[in-house]
Amino acid sequence: MHNIQDILEARDFIMSKTDDRPVIGLILGSGLGTLADEIKNAVVIPYSTIPHFAKSEAIGHANEFVIGELNGKVVAAMKGRFHYYEGYTLDEVTFPVRVMKALGIEKVIITNACGAVNTNFIPGDLMLITDHLNLVGTNPLIGPNNEELGTRFPDLSNVYNMELRTLANKVASKLDITLKQGVYAWLSGPTYETPAEIRMSRTLGADAVGMSTVPEAIVAIHGGMNVLGISCLTNMASGILDQPLNHDEVIDVAGKVKVKFVDLIKGVLEEI
């Protein structure tokens, strides 16, 4: 469990760098960090300077905490995230979410690039996460619980906030963006899944599969935050098409849909 003193040290450091007080948090996945470039009057804080922050080694992640204004809202954006497959503990992976909460943020938009399991989806689609499957066999809340951070047994019946999902659907409709909906399955990586694992995921009800998002969402709920989850479907998952998977494709497709993605998030921020 996170140490409250560590959280407060990180919060105080960030607050010393800017007078802005963010109200919405953004966690930007592989190839989706360009949204942070749209932030006005941005204060950019490298992760390496923030007390107790880890550093992402994943390609497509810039390792910067960016605070400023985006479509009329003061936001704090993680330009790059930490992944369990990089060898970090889940405490390290989710620490920035605790810091966001300490900064006063009550709503967090979590994004990712992932593989489509649902064969009705195609690469380049955006998917609103309605629910998730934790298939990793661990949980970021395992260990002693600190009641100051959240309850011992949090309710996960509405992880991806219904009100925010309704809002996102309304914005997508207004912008003429097709927004799929579905269940996101979290597997650890760093290997892409086997065809058998994809068949298992589909049988269990997954529409997409990826290597992030679920730990951050769980910790956000534990802290009493509202979560909106959006996936960029960058490839068909293993075994659906007769072709190998590679990370270059993930970054490439995420780059191609970034305009649609940025428009959607900016539209949601305007309406929140």
Order of alpha helices (4+ residues) and beta strands (2+ residues): alpha-beta-beta-beta-beta-alpha-beta-beta-alpha-beta-alpha-beta-alpha-beta-alpha-alpha
